[in-house]
Amino acid sequence: MSVNRTNEHIRHVTLPSFLRRALRAFELKALIRDSGSELSRIGRSRNWRLSASREQLFKVIESIRRVDEPSWQWVITLLEKKLGDFTQDDIINLVKRNPGITVNELVILANCTISEARKAIDAYEWMD
């Protein structure tokens, strides 16, 4: 796992019955690991643990949305709950990663207001 900056805390998300609930689970596991997150089985149970920074969780959510597999939506719900509220800096970082993102997409992804999304996009456009 990569070295974390001081402001990035690792979050642990338990994924209950991961393999049974997700169709194409091997593809989902590869997608999660491609984000730099760590995915491991908890002992000999059917539960798995995802360990990731906030930034990595964003990447996982975005990747899962792009694939649009209905059996993976429960993972998005769990990850969004773990993320909590976004700060304005978090929203700006989303825009940095996705420069072509629209206001509506940002509102959905960050669960923010239209005003907050516009401010983040404006801030990004005025950056040097």
N, C-alpha and C positions, 0 to 999 in steps of 0.2 A: 504494500500500500504506500502511496506517496506521502511525503512529509507534509504535515498540515501547518498552515499559518496559525498564529496565536488566536485569531478571531474565529477560526473554524473549529467547531466542536464536532466530534464524531457522535452520530446518533445511531442508536440500535433499534431496529424495527423487527419484531417477531412476525414471521409469516406462517401462520398455522396451516397445517395440511397443504403445504405449498405444492407438492407434486400432484396431489389428488385434485386440487382445485383449478390448476392451470393446464389448459391444453397446450401442446407444443412447449412443454416446460423446459426442454433443453435449449430451445431458442430464447426463451425468456431469461434463463440463467446466463446465457452468453451475452445477451443485451445488457443485463445488470452488471456483469463483470467488465464489459467494454467501457462502462462509465468510470471505472476505477474503484468501484465499490467492492466490498468483500461480502461474499455470500457463503454461509457455512451452515451445515446441518447441526442442530442442537442435540448432541448425544446420539442416541439410537432412535429418537422419536421421529415423527413425521413433520415436526416443526423445523423451520429454518430461520436463521438470523441474518438480516442485512445490516451491515455496518458501513456508514457513509457520512460524508460531510454534507452540509446543506447544498452546496454546489452540485455534488454528485447525485443527490436526491432529485434535484431539478432535472439533470440530464436523464435520469432513469424515467421520470414522469414523461418528459418530452418524447423520449424514444418509444415508450409504450403507447403513447397517443398516436404516434406516426404509424405504428403497426396496426392499430385498431382491431385488436383481438378481443372479442367480448369477454372471454374467460379471464382476462388479465385486469379488468376494470377494478376488481376488489383490491388489487395491489396499489393502484393509483389512489384509491380512497384511503388506504392505510398510510401511504407515504404523505399525502396531503395533510392528514391529521397530525403526523409527526412534525411536519414543517412548521405548522402554526402560522402566525401572522407575519407578513412580509414588511420589512422596513423599506424606506424609499431607496436606500442603497442596494437592497436585494433586488428591487424592481429594476433599477438601473443596470445592475449586473445581468439580469435576464435580457435586457435590451442589447447590451454589449455582446452577449453570446448569439443573439438572433437579431442582427441589425435590420432585417426586413420585416420584423414582427409588426402586426397592426395593433391599433389600440384595442380592438375587440378581443384579439387573441391574448394580449397582455392582461386584460381584465379577467379573462377566464383562467389563464395560467396562474396569475398571482392573486386571484381573488381580491382585487383592489377596485377602487372606484375609477371611473373614466378620467376624472381630474388627475388622480395619482398616476395613471398610465400616461396621460399626455405630458405631465411634468417630467416623468422619467425619460420619455422619448425626446422631449425638448432638451433636457440636460445632456443626453447622449449626443444629440446632434451638435450641441455647442461645445462639446469637449474638443480639446486640441488634438 
